[in-house]
């Protein structure tokens, strides 16, 4: 079972930037797709971005396209989410997720009921 630990959240003004990190351990990180999701107060968890096991494919929610960038450093077992031009509506707890099947490119932007491995989240607050 993989362990996921997010970091990098905090308070930022609208228009600012943050970079989230998710450190993974417990299995071969480079074999699995990774993703970021978020949950705002009173709302359901939603997809933000994902990256395939080999970084060949990335997907983004429409609400963050052009502002957020997902990347991974397999040698460091870490996936990142660079968030620029932040808006108050980006305020949420951000969660890291890992795929359960190696060497595939899941389309979590179309549904993610099969995700079993989640981090505990990191809070991002964007003030107006």
Buried (B, 14 or more C-beta within 10 A) or exposed (E): EBEBBBBBBEEBEEEBEBEBBBBBEEBEBBBBBBBBBBBBEEEEBBBBBBBBBEBEEBBBBEBBEEBBBBBBEBEEBBBBBBBBEBBEEBBBBBBBBBBBEEEEBBEBBEEBEEBEBBBEBBEBBBEE
